[in-house]
Amino acid sequence: MAQTVLDKIVELFNQHGGSQYGGEAVTQREHALQGALLARQAGLDAPTVVAALLHDIGHLLHHLPDDAPGQGIDDHHEDLGAAWLERHFIPEAVEPVRLHVAAKRYLCAVESDYFASLSPPSVTSLELQGGPMSDKEVEDFEGHPHFRRAVLLRRFDEEAKVPGLTTPTLEEFNHELKACLKGETP
Protein backbone atom coordinates (compact mmCIF):
# COMPACT_ATOMS: atom_id res chain seq x y z
CA MET A 1 0.00 0.00 0.00
CA ALA A 2 2.77 2.46 0.92
CA GLN A 3 4.31 2.47 -2.54
CA THR A 4 0.91 2.86 -4.20
CA VAL A 5 0.16 5.98 -2.13
CA LEU A 6 3.61 7.45 -2.76
CA ASP A 7 3.25 6.71 -6.48
CA LYS A 8 -0.13 8.49 -6.53
CA ILE A 9 1.37 11.56 -4.85
CA VAL A 10 4.17 11.65 -7.41
CA GLU A 11 1.60 11.22 -10.19
CA LEU A 12 -0.48 14.13 -8.88
CA PHE A 13 2.56 16.39 -8.73
CA ASN A 14 3.70 15.26 -12.18
CA GLN A 15 0.27 15.97 -13.65
CA HIS A 16 -0.61 19.21 -11.86
CA GLY A 17 2.42 20.39 -9.86
CA GLY A 18 3.69 22.57 -12.68
CA SER A 19 0.65 24.82 -12.51
CA GLN A 20 0.96 28.24 -10.91
CA TYR A 21 0.32 28.44 -7.20
CA GLY A 22 -2.53 30.94 -7.11
CA GLY A 23 -1.16 34.22 -8.39
CA GLU A 24 2.26 33.60 -6.85
CA ALA A 25 5.59 33.42 -8.70
CA VAL A 26 6.04 29.69 -7.93
CA THR A 27 4.40 26.47 -9.06
CA GLN A 28 2.39 24.12 -6.89
CA ARG A 29 5.39 21.75 -6.75
CA GLU A 30 7.85 24.52 -5.81
CA HIS A 31 5.50 25.76 -3.10
CA ALA A 32 5.03 22.27 -1.63
CA LEU A 33 8.74 21.43 -1.65
CA GLN A 34 9.68 24.79 -0.13
CA GLY A 35 7.13 24.34 2.65
CA ALA A 36 8.46 20.88 3.47
CA LEU A 37 12.04 22.12 3.36
CA LEU A 38 11.22 24.92 5.80
CA ALA A 39 9.61 22.43 8.21
CA ARG A 40 12.58 20.09 7.90
CA GLN A 41 15.09 22.92 8.41
CA ALA A 42 13.19 23.93 11.55
CA GLY A 43 13.87 20.42 12.90
CA LEU A 44 10.19 19.52 13.10
CA ASP A 45 8.81 16.00 13.19
CA ALA A 46 7.76 13.90 10.19
CA PRO A 47 4.02 14.71 10.47
CA THR A 48 4.72 18.45 10.29
CA VAL A 49 7.06 18.00 7.32
CA VAL A 50 4.44 15.87 5.56
CA ALA A 51 1.69 18.38 6.32
CA ALA A 52 3.88 21.16 4.89
CA LEU A 53 4.59 19.07 1.79
CA LEU A 54 0.99 18.04 1.15
CA HIS A 55 -1.01 20.96 2.59
CA ASP A 56 -2.20 22.07 -0.84
CA ILE A 57 -2.72 18.64 -2.40
CA GLY A 58 -6.39 19.58 -2.72
CA HIS A 59 -5.34 21.99 -5.47
CA LEU A 60 -3.96 19.00 -7.37
CA LEU A 61 -7.16 17.01 -6.92
CA HIS A 62 -9.77 19.49 -8.18
CA HIS A 63 -10.27 20.57 -11.76
CA LEU A 64 -10.77 24.29 -11.26
CA PRO A 65 -8.65 26.86 -13.11
CA ASP A 66 -5.47 28.19 -11.48
CA ASP A 67 -7.11 31.59 -11.12
CA ALA A 68 -10.26 30.30 -9.37
CA PRO A 69 -9.83 32.70 -6.41
CA GLY A 70 -9.52 35.61 -8.84
CA GLN A 71 -12.86 34.51 -10.26
CA GLY A 72 -14.41 34.59 -6.78
CA ILE A 73 -14.29 30.81 -6.28
CA ASP A 74 -13.15 29.23 -3.01
CA ASP A 75 -12.02 25.75 -3.99
CA HIS A 76 -12.11 24.40 -0.41
CA HIS A 77 -8.82 22.68 -1.17
CA GLU A 78 -8.11 22.15 2.53
CA ASP A 79 -11.17 19.92 2.91
CA LEU A 80 -10.62 18.10 -0.38
CA GLY A 81 -6.97 17.48 0.44
CA ALA A 82 -7.61 16.36 4.02
CA ALA A 83 -10.38 13.99 2.88
CA TRP A 84 -7.97 12.33 0.45
CA LEU A 85 -5.05 12.27 2.89
CA GLU A 86 -6.98 10.87 5.86
CA ARG A 87 -7.52 7.59 4.00
CA HIS A 88 -3.75 7.04 4.01
CA PHE A 89 -2.03 9.19 6.64
CA ILE A 90 -2.08 9.62 10.42
CA PRO A 91 -4.10 12.50 11.92
CA GLU A 92 -0.98 14.41 12.98
CA ALA A 93 -0.13 14.86 9.27
CA VAL A 94 -3.72 15.35 8.04
CA GLU A 95 -5.31 17.72 10.55
CA PRO A 96 -2.88 20.62 9.94
CA VAL A 97 -3.78 20.33 6.25
CA ARG A 98 -7.47 20.53 7.11
CA LEU A 99 -6.79 23.52 9.40
CA HIS A 100 -4.25 25.55 7.42
CA VAL A 101 -6.86 27.90 5.93
CA ALA A 102 -8.40 28.37 9.37
CA ALA A 103 -4.90 29.08 10.68
CA LYS A 104 -4.56 32.00 8.25
CA ARG A 105 -7.89 33.38 9.43
CA TYR A 106 -6.75 32.82 13.04
CA LEU A 107 -3.42 34.60 12.62
CA CYS A 108 -5.15 37.56 10.96
CA ALA A 109 -7.38 37.81 14.04
CA VAL A 110 -4.73 37.44 16.76
CA GLU A 111 -1.61 39.06 15.28
CA SER A 112 -1.99 42.69 14.30
CA ASP A 113 0.81 42.59 11.69
CA TYR A 114 0.03 39.21 10.11
CA PHE A 115 -2.46 40.52 7.55
CA ALA A 116 0.14 43.00 6.25
CA SER A 117 2.52 40.08 5.56
CA LEU A 118 0.09 38.32 3.21
CA SER A 119 0.71 38.39 -0.52
CA PRO A 120 -2.05 39.88 -2.68
CA PRO A 121 -3.28 36.42 -3.82
CA SER A 122 -3.39 35.30 -0.18
CA VAL A 123 -5.46 38.37 0.72
CA THR A 124 -7.89 37.51 -2.10
CA SER A 125 -8.27 33.93 -0.89
CA LEU A 126 -8.66 35.13 2.73
CA GLU A 127 -11.70 37.15 1.69
CA LEU A 128 -13.22 34.07 0.02
CA GLN A 129 -12.43 31.94 3.07
CA GLY A 130 -14.30 34.15 5.54
CA GLY A 131 -11.78 36.79 6.57
CA PRO A 132 -10.25 37.03 10.04
CA MET A 133 -11.85 34.86 12.72
CA SER A 134 -14.33 36.17 15.25
CA ASP A 135 -13.47 35.93 18.95
CA LYS A 136 -15.62 32.78 19.24
CA GLU A 137 -13.91 31.20 16.22
CA VAL A 138 -10.51 32.00 17.76
CA GLU A 139 -11.54 30.31 21.01
CA ASP A 140 -12.85 27.24 19.17
CA PHE A 141 -9.74 27.03 16.98
CA GLU A 142 -7.41 27.20 19.99
CA GLY A 143 -9.30 24.24 21.43
CA HIS A 144 -8.42 21.98 18.51
CA PRO A 145 -5.67 19.49 19.41
CA HIS A 146 -3.74 20.23 16.20
CA PHE A 147 -4.07 24.01 16.11
CA ARG A 148 -0.43 24.71 17.03
CA ARG A 149 0.86 22.45 14.25
CA ALA A 150 -1.58 24.15 11.83
CA VAL A 151 -0.23 27.58 12.80
CA LEU A 152 3.34 26.39 12.17
CA LEU A 153 2.25 25.02 8.81
CA ARG A 154 0.57 28.33 7.96
CA ARG A 155 3.79 30.24 8.59
CA PHE A 156 5.68 27.91 6.26
CA ASP A 157 2.87 28.28 3.72
CA GLU A 158 3.40 32.05 3.60
CA GLU A 159 7.19 31.75 3.35
CA ALA A 160 7.24 29.05 0.66
CA LYS A 161 6.92 31.38 -2.31
CA VAL A 162 10.52 32.04 -3.37
CA PRO A 163 11.10 31.79 -7.13
CA GLY A 164 14.04 29.58 -8.07
CA LEU A 165 14.80 28.29 -4.56
CA THR A 166 16.72 25.00 -4.61
CA THR A 167 14.86 22.27 -2.69
CA PRO A 168 15.05 18.53 -2.25
CA THR A 169 13.01 16.48 -4.72
CA LEU A 170 9.64 15.03 -3.85
CA GLU A 171 11.22 11.59 -3.53
CA GLU A 172 13.68 12.92 -0.96
CA PHE A 173 10.73 13.27 1.43
CA ASN A 174 9.80 9.56 1.15
CA HIS A 175 11.14 8.77 4.62
CA GLU A 176 8.82 11.31 6.25
CA LEU A 177 5.91 10.26 4.04
CA LYS A 178 6.36 6.57 4.90
CA ALA A 179 6.67 7.40 8.60
CA CYS A 180 3.22 9.03 8.51
CA LEU A 181 1.31 6.38 6.59
CA LYS A 182 -1.36 4.60 8.58
CA GLY A 183 -0.14 1.22 9.76
CA GLU A 184 3.41 1.72 8.47
CA THR A 185 6.69 1.90 10.30
CA PRO A 186 9.58 3.96 8.96
CYANA upper distance limits for C-alpha pairs under 8 A (distance plus 0.5 A):
  1 MET  CA      5 VAL  CA      6.85
  2 ALA  CA      6 LEU  CA      6.76
  2 ALA  CA    178 LYS  CA      7.25
  2 ALA  CA    181 LEU  CA      7.55
  2 ALA  CA    184 GLU  CA      8.11
  3 GLN  CA      7 ASP  CA      6.39
  4 THR  CA      8 LYS  CA      6.67
  5 VAL  CA      9 ILE  CA      6.82
  5 VAL  CA     88 HIS  CA      7.86
  6 LEU  CA     10 VAL  CA      6.79
  6 LEU  CA    174 ASN  CA      8.12
  6 LEU  CA    177 LEU  CA      8.21
  7 ASP  CA     11 GLU  CA      6.57
  8 LYS  CA     12 LEU  CA      6.63
  9 ILE  CA     13 PHE  CA      6.81
 10 VAL  CA     14 ASN  CA      6.50
 10 VAL  CA    170 LEU  CA      7.85
 11 GLU  CA     15 GLN  CA      6.53
 12 LEU  CA     16 HIS  CA      6.39
 12 LEU  CA     17 GLY  CA      7.46
 12 LEU  CA     60 LEU  CA      6.67
 12 LEU  CA     61 LEU  CA      8.03
 13 PHE  CA     17 GLY  CA      4.66
 13 PHE  CA     18 GLY  CA      7.93
 13 PHE  CA     28 GLN  CA      8.45
 13 PHE  CA     29 ARG  CA      6.88
 13 PHE  CA     60 LEU  CA      7.66
 14 ASN  CA     18 GLY  CA      7.83
 16 HIS  CA     28 GLN  CA      8.10
 16 HIS  CA     60 LEU  CA      6.12
 17 GLY  CA     27 THR  CA      6.95
 17 GLY  CA     28 GLN  CA      5.27
 17 GLY  CA     29 ARG  CA      5.02
 17 GLY  CA     30 GLU  CA      8.44
 17 GLY  CA     60 LEU  CA      7.49
 18 GLY  CA     27 THR  CA      5.87
 18 GLY  CA     28 GLN  CA      6.64
 18 GLY  CA     29 ARG  CA      6.73
 19 SER  CA     27 THR  CA      5.86
 19 SER  CA     28 GLN  CA      6.43
 19 SER  CA     66 ASP  CA      7.56
 20 GLN  CA     24 GLU  CA      7.35
 20 GLN  CA     25 ALA  CA      7.79
 20 GLN  CA     26 VAL  CA      6.57
 20 GLN  CA     27 THR  CA      4.79
 20 GLN  CA     28 GLN  CA      6.43
 20 GLN  CA     66 ASP  CA      6.95
 21 TYR  CA     25 ALA  CA      7.90
 21 TYR  CA     26 VAL  CA      6.40
 21 TYR  CA     27 THR  CA      5.40
 21 TYR  CA     28 GLN  CA      5.30
 21 TYR  CA     31 HIS  CA      7.62
 21 TYR  CA     66 ASP  CA      7.71
 22 GLY  CA     66 ASP  CA      6.44
 22 GLY  CA     67 ASP  CA      6.63
 22 GLY  CA     69 PRO  CA      8.05
 22 GLY  CA    121 PRO  CA      6.93
 23 GLY  CA     67 ASP  CA      7.56
 23 GLY  CA    121 PRO  CA      6.00
 24 GLU  CA    121 PRO  CA      7.42
 24 GLU  CA    161 LYS  CA      7.38
 25 ALA  CA    161 LYS  CA      7.33
 25 ALA  CA    162 VAL  CA      7.89
 25 ALA  CA    163 PRO  CA      6.45
 26 VAL  CA     30 GLU  CA      6.37
 26 VAL  CA     31 HIS  CA      6.74
 26 VAL  CA    161 LYS  CA      6.43
 26 VAL  CA    162 VAL  CA      7.31
 26 VAL  CA    163 PRO  CA      6.03
 26 VAL  CA    164 GLY  CA      8.50
 27 THR  CA     31 HIS  CA      6.60
 28 GLN  CA     32 ALA  CA      6.67
 28 GLN  CA     56 ASP  CA      8.36
 29 ARG  CA     33 LEU  CA      6.60
 30 GLU  CA     34 GLN  CA      6.47
 30 GLU  CA    160 ALA  CA      8.42
 30 GLU  CA    161 LYS  CA      8.26
 30 GLU  CA    167 THR  CA      8.50
 31 HIS  CA     35 GLY  CA      6.64
 31 HIS  CA    157 ASP  CA      8.23
 31 HIS  CA    160 ALA  CA      5.78
 31 HIS  CA    161 LYS  CA      6.35
 32 ALA  CA     36 ALA  CA      6.80
 32 ALA  CA     52 ALA  CA      7.21
 32 ALA  CA     53 LEU  CA      5.21
 32 ALA  CA     54 LEU  CA      6.98
 32 ALA  CA     55 HIS  CA      7.99
 32 ALA  CA     56 ASP  CA      7.78
 32 ALA  CA    160 ALA  CA      7.98
 33 LEU  CA     37 LEU  CA      6.54
 33 LEU  CA     53 LEU  CA      6.39
 33 LEU  CA    167 THR  CA      6.77
 33 LEU  CA    168 PRO  CA      7.47
 33 LEU  CA    169 THR  CA      7.72
 33 LEU  CA    170 LEU  CA      7.33
 34 GLN  CA     38 LEU  CA      6.63
 34 GLN  CA     53 LEU  CA      8.39
 34 GLN  CA    160 ALA  CA      5.47
 34 GLN  CA    161 LYS  CA      7.97
 34 GLN  CA    162 VAL  CA      8.49
 34 GLN  CA    165 LEU  CA      8.12
 34 GLN  CA    167 THR  CA      6.81
 35 GLY  CA     39 ALA  CA      6.88
 35 GLY  CA     49 VAL  CA      8.38
 35 GLY  CA     52 ALA  CA      5.57
 35 GLY  CA     53 LEU  CA      6.42
 35 GLY  CA    153 LEU  CA      8.38
 35 GLY  CA    156 PHE  CA      5.77
 35 GLY  CA    157 ASP  CA      6.40
 35 GLY  CA    159 GLU  CA      7.94
 35 GLY  CA    160 ALA  CA      5.61
 36 ALA  CA     40 ARG  CA      6.60
 36 ALA  CA     49 VAL  CA      5.50
 36 ALA  CA     50 VAL  CA      7.25
 36 ALA  CA     51 ALA  CA      8.25
 36 ALA  CA     52 ALA  CA      5.30
 36 ALA  CA     53 LEU  CA      5.09
 37 LEU  CA     41 GLN  CA      6.45
 37 LEU  CA     49 VAL  CA      8.08
 37 LEU  CA    167 THR  CA      7.17
 37 LEU  CA    168 PRO  CA      7.80
 38 LEU  CA     42 ALA  CA      6.66
 38 LEU  CA    156 PHE  CA      6.81
 38 LEU  CA    160 ALA  CA      8.20
 39 ALA  CA     43 GLY  CA      7.14
 39 ALA  CA     44 LEU  CA      6.22
 39 ALA  CA     48 THR  CA      7.14
 39 ALA  CA     49 VAL  CA      5.69
 39 ALA  CA     52 ALA  CA      7.25
 39 ALA  CA    153 LEU  CA      8.33
 39 ALA  CA    156 PHE  CA      7.51
 40 ARG  CA     44 LEU  CA      6.25
 40 ARG  CA     45 ASP  CA      8.17
 40 ARG  CA     49 VAL  CA      6.43
 44 LEU  CA     48 THR  CA      6.74
 44 LEU  CA     49 VAL  CA      7.24
 45 ASP  CA     49 VAL  CA      6.94
 46 ALA  CA     50 VAL  CA      6.53
 46 ALA  CA    176 GLU  CA      5.33
 46 ALA  CA    177 LEU  CA      7.88
 46 ALA  CA    179 ALA  CA      7.29
 46 ALA  CA    180 CYS  CA      7.37
 47 PRO  CA     51 ALA  CA      6.51
 47 PRO  CA     90 ILE  CA      8.44
 47 PRO  CA     92 GLU  CA      6.10
 47 PRO  CA     93 ALA  CA      4.83
 47 PRO  CA    176 GLU  CA      7.74
 47 PRO  CA    179 ALA  CA      8.49
 47 PRO  CA    180 CYS  CA      6.56
 48 THR  CA     52 ALA  CA      6.60
 48 THR  CA     92 GLU  CA      7.98
 48 THR  CA     93 ALA  CA      6.62
 48 THR  CA     96 PRO  CA      8.42
 48 THR  CA    149 ARG  CA      7.33
 48 THR  CA    153 LEU  CA      7.68
 49 VAL  CA     53 LEU  CA      6.65
 49 VAL  CA    176 GLU  CA      7.51
 50 VAL  CA     54 LEU  CA      6.51
 50 VAL  CA     93 ALA  CA      6.48
 50 VAL  CA    173 PHE  CA      8.45
 50 VAL  CA    176 GLU  CA      6.86
 50 VAL  CA    177 LEU  CA      6.49
 50 VAL  CA    180 CYS  CA      8.05
 51 ALA  CA     55 HIS  CA      5.78
 51 ALA  CA     93 ALA  CA      5.45
 51 ALA  CA     94 VAL  CA      6.94
 51 ALA  CA     96 PRO  CA      6.76
 51 ALA  CA     97 VAL  CA      6.31
 51 ALA  CA    153 LEU  CA      7.62
 52 ALA  CA     97 VAL  CA      8.32
 52 ALA  CA    153 LEU  CA      6.24
 52 ALA  CA    156 PHE  CA      7.62
 52 ALA  CA    157 ASP  CA      7.79
 54 LEU  CA     97 VAL  CA      7.85
 55 HIS  CA     78 GLU  CA      7.69
 55 HIS  CA     81 GLY  CA      7.73
 55 HIS  CA     96 PRO  CA      8.09
 55 HIS  CA     97 VAL  CA      5.12
 55 HIS  CA     98 ARG  CA      8.40
 55 HIS  CA    100 HIS  CA      7.90
 56 ASP  CA     60 LEU  CA      7.93
 56 ASP  CA     77 HIS  CA      7.16
 56 ASP  CA     78 GLU  CA      7.30
 56 ASP  CA     81 GLY  CA      7.24
 56 ASP  CA     97 VAL  CA      7.97
 57 ILE  CA     61 LEU  CA      7.05
 57 ILE  CA     77 HIS  CA      7.92
 57 ILE  CA     81 GLY  CA      5.74
 58 GLY  CA     62 HIS  CA      6.92
 58 GLY  CA     76 HIS  CA      8.33
 58 GLY  CA     77 HIS  CA      4.73
 58 GLY  CA     78 GLU  CA      6.60
 58 GLY  CA     79 ASP  CA      7.89
 58 GLY  CA     80 LEU  CA      5.56
 58 GLY  CA     81 GLY  CA      4.34
 58 GLY  CA     82 ALA  CA      8.07
 59 HIS  CA     75 ASP  CA      8.30
 59 HIS  CA     77 HIS  CA      6.08
 59 HIS  CA     81 GLY  CA      8.12
 61 LEU  CA     80 LEU  CA      7.98
 61 LEU  CA     81 GLY  CA      7.88
 62 HIS  CA     75 ASP  CA      8.36
 62 HIS  CA     77 HIS  CA      8.26
 62 HIS  CA     80 LEU  CA      8.47
 64 LEU  CA     68 ALA  CA      6.82
 64 LEU  CA     75 ASP  CA      8.02
 67 ASP  CA     71 GLN  CA      7.01
 68 ALA  CA     72 GLY  CA      7.01
 68 ALA  CA     73 ILE  CA      5.60
 68 ALA  CA     74 ASP  CA      7.56
 68 ALA  CA     75 ASP  CA      7.75
 69 PRO  CA     73 ILE  CA      5.35
 69 PRO  CA     74 ASP  CA      6.38
 69 PRO  CA     75 ASP  CA      8.18
 69 PRO  CA    121 PRO  CA      8.46
 69 PRO  CA    124 THR  CA      7.24
 69 PRO  CA    125 SER  CA      6.37
 69 PRO  CA    128 LEU  CA      7.89
 70 GLY  CA    124 THR  CA      7.69
 72 GLY  CA    128 LEU  CA      7.42
 73 ILE  CA    128 LEU  CA      7.67
 74 ASP  CA    125 SER  CA      7.59
 74 ASP  CA    128 LEU  CA      6.21
 74 ASP  CA    129 GLN  CA      7.20
 76 HIS  CA     80 LEU  CA      6.97
 77 HIS  CA     81 GLY  CA      6.25
 78 GLU  CA     82 ALA  CA      6.50
 78 GLU  CA     97 VAL  CA      6.49
 78 GLU  CA     98 ARG  CA      5.40
 78 GLU  CA     99 LEU  CA      7.62
 78 GLU  CA    100 HIS  CA      7.59
 78 GLU  CA    101 VAL  CA      7.29
 79 ASP  CA     83 ALA  CA      6.49
 79 ASP  CA     98 ARG  CA      6.13
 80 LEU  CA     84 TRP  CA      6.91
 81 GLY  CA     85 LEU  CA      6.57
 81 GLY  CA     97 VAL  CA      7.72
 81 GLY  CA     98 ARG  CA      7.85
 82 ALA  CA     86 GLU  CA      6.33
 82 ALA  CA     94 VAL  CA      6.19
 82 ALA  CA     95 GLU  CA      7.55
 82 ALA  CA     97 VAL  CA      6.46
 82 ALA  CA     98 ARG  CA      5.69
 83 ALA  CA     87 ARG  CA      7.60
 84 TRP  CA     88 HIS  CA      8.14
 85 LEU  CA     89 PHE  CA      6.22
 85 LEU  CA     94 VAL  CA      6.65
 86 GLU  CA     90 ILE  CA      7.30
 86 GLU  CA     91 PRO  CA      7.40
 86 GLU  CA     94 VAL  CA      6.46
 88 HIS  CA    181 LEU  CA      6.23
 88 HIS  CA    182 LYS  CA      6.21
 89 PHE  CA     93 ALA  CA      7.03
 89 PHE  CA     94 VAL  CA      7.04
 89 PHE  CA    180 CYS  CA      6.07
 89 PHE  CA    181 LEU  CA      4.87
 89 PHE  CA    182 LYS  CA      5.53
 90 ILE  CA     94 VAL  CA      6.92
 90 ILE  CA    180 CYS  CA      6.16
 90 ILE  CA    181 LEU  CA      6.55
 90 ILE  CA    182 LYS  CA      5.89
 91 PRO  CA     95 GLU  CA      6.03
 92 GLU  CA     96 PRO  CA      7.66
 92 GLU  CA    146 HIS  CA      7.70
 93 ALA  CA     97 VAL  CA      7.74
 93 ALA  CA    180 CYS  CA      7.27
 94 VAL  CA     98 ARG  CA      6.96
 95 GLU  CA     99 LEU  CA      6.60
 95 GLU  CA    146 HIS  CA      6.88
 95 GLU  CA    150 ALA  CA      8.05
 96 PRO  CA    100 HIS  CA      6.21
 96 PRO  CA    146 HIS  CA      6.82
 96 PRO  CA    147 PHE  CA      7.63
 96 PRO  CA    149 ARG  CA      6.50
 96 PRO  CA    150 ALA  CA      4.71
 96 PRO  CA    151 VAL  CA      8.48
 96 PRO  CA    153 LEU  CA      7.36
 97 VAL  CA    150 ALA  CA      7.61
 99 LEU  CA    103 ALA  CA      6.51
 99 LEU  CA    147 PHE  CA      7.75
 99 LEU  CA    150 ALA  CA      6.28
100 HIS  CA    104 LYS  CA      7.01
100 HIS  CA    150 ALA  CA      5.85
100 HIS  CA    151 VAL  CA      7.51
100 HIS  CA    153 LEU  CA      7.16
100 HIS  CA    154 ARG  CA      6.09
101 VAL  CA    105 ARG  CA      7.08
101 VAL  CA    129 GLN  CA      7.95
101 VAL  CA    154 ARG  CA      8.21
102 ALA  CA    106 TYR  CA      6.50
102 ALA  CA    141 PHE  CA      8.34
103 ALA  CA    107 LEU  CA      6.54
103 ALA  CA    147 PHE  CA      7.98
103 ALA  CA    150 ALA  CA      6.55
103 ALA  CA    151 VAL  CA      5.85
103 ALA  CA    154 ARG  CA      6.65
104 LYS  CA    108 CYS  CA      6.72
104 LYS  CA    126 LEU  CA      8.06
104 LYS  CA    132 PRO  CA      8.30
104 LYS  CA    151 VAL  CA      8.18
104 LYS  CA    154 ARG  CA      6.81
105 ARG  CA    109 ALA  CA      6.91
105 ARG  CA    126 LEU  CA      7.47
105 ARG  CA    129 GLN  CA      8.44
105 ARG  CA    130 GLY  CA      8.04
105 ARG  CA    131 GLY  CA      6.41
105 ARG  CA    132 PRO  CA      4.89
105 ARG  CA    133 MET  CA      5.86
106 TYR  CA    110 VAL  CA      6.76
106 TYR  CA    132 PRO  CA      6.74
106 TYR  CA    133 MET  CA      6.01
106 TYR  CA    138 VAL  CA      6.59
106 TYR  CA    141 PHE  CA      8.11
107 LEU  CA    111 GLU  CA      6.00
107 LEU  CA    114 TYR  CA      6.78
107 LEU  CA    115 PHE  CA      8.35
107 LEU  CA    132 PRO  CA      8.19
107 LEU  CA    151 VAL  CA      8.22
108 CYS  CA    112 SER  CA      7.39
108 CYS  CA    113 ASP  CA      8.33
108 CYS  CA    114 TYR  CA      6.00
108 CYS  CA    115 PHE  CA      5.76
108 CYS  CA    131 GLY  CA      8.49
108 CYS  CA    132 PRO  CA      5.71
108 CYS  CA    133 MET  CA      7.94
109 ALA  CA    132 PRO  CA      5.48
109 ALA  CA    133 MET  CA      6.02
109 ALA  CA    134 SER  CA      7.74
109 ALA  CA    138 VAL  CA      8.09
111 GLU  CA    115 PHE  CA      8.42
113 ASP  CA    117 SER  CA      7.34
114 TYR  CA    118 LEU  CA      7.46
115 PHE  CA    123 VAL  CA      8.27
118 LEU  CA    122 SER  CA      6.23
118 LEU  CA    123 VAL  CA      6.59
118 LEU  CA    158 GLU  CA      7.60
119 SER  CA    123 VAL  CA      6.80
120 PRO  CA    124 THR  CA      6.82
121 PRO  CA    125 SER  CA      6.80
122 SER  CA    126 LEU  CA      6.52
123 VAL  CA    127 GLU  CA      6.92
124 THR  CA    128 LEU  CA      7.19
125 SER  CA    129 GLN  CA      6.58
126 LEU  CA    130 GLY  CA      6.88
126 LEU  CA    131 GLY  CA      5.72
126 LEU  CA    132 PRO  CA      8.22
127 GLU  CA    131 GLY  CA      5.39
133 MET  CA    137 GLU  CA      5.97
133 MET  CA    138 VAL  CA      6.46
134 SER  CA    138 VAL  CA      6.68
135 ASP  CA    139 GLU  CA      6.78
136 LYS  CA    140 ASP  CA      6.70
137 GLU  CA    141 PHE  CA      6.45
138 VAL  CA    142 GLU  CA      6.63
139 GLU  CA    143 GLY  CA      6.99
140 ASP  CA    144 HIS  CA      7.41
141 PHE  CA    147 PHE  CA      6.98
142 GLU  CA    147 PHE  CA      6.54
142 GLU  CA    148 ARG  CA      8.49
143 GLY  CA    147 PHE  CA      7.97
146 HIS  CA    150 ALA  CA      6.75
147 PHE  CA    151 VAL  CA      6.70
148 ARG  CA    152 LEU  CA      6.87
149 ARG  CA    153 LEU  CA      6.68
150 ALA  CA    154 ARG  CA      6.59
151 VAL  CA    155 ARG  CA      6.90
152 LEU  CA    156 PHE  CA      7.04
153 LEU  CA    157 ASP  CA      6.57
154 ARG  CA    158 GLU  CA      6.89
155 ARG  CA    159 GLU  CA      6.92
156 PHE  CA    160 ALA  CA      6.42
157 ASP  CA    161 LYS  CA      8.40
168 PRO  CA    172 GLU  CA      6.41
168 PRO  CA    173 PHE  CA      8.24
169 THR  CA    173 PHE  CA      7.81
170 LEU  CA    174 ASN  CA      7.91
173 PHE  CA    177 LEU  CA      6.75
174 ASN  CA    178 LYS  CA      6.40
175 HIS  CA    179 ALA  CA      6.65
175 HIS  CA    186 PRO  CA      7.16
176 GLU  CA    180 CYS  CA      6.95
176 GLU  CA    186 PRO  CA      8.37
177 LEU  CA    181 LEU  CA      7.04
178 LYS  CA    184 GLU  CA      7.20
178 LYS  CA    185 THR  CA      7.65
178 LYS  CA    186 PRO  CA      6.31
179 ALA  CA    184 GLU  CA      7.05
179 ALA  CA    185 THR  CA      6.25
179 ALA  CA    186 PRO  CA      5.02
180 CYS  CA    184 GLU  CA      7.81
181 LEU  CA    185 THR  CA      8.42
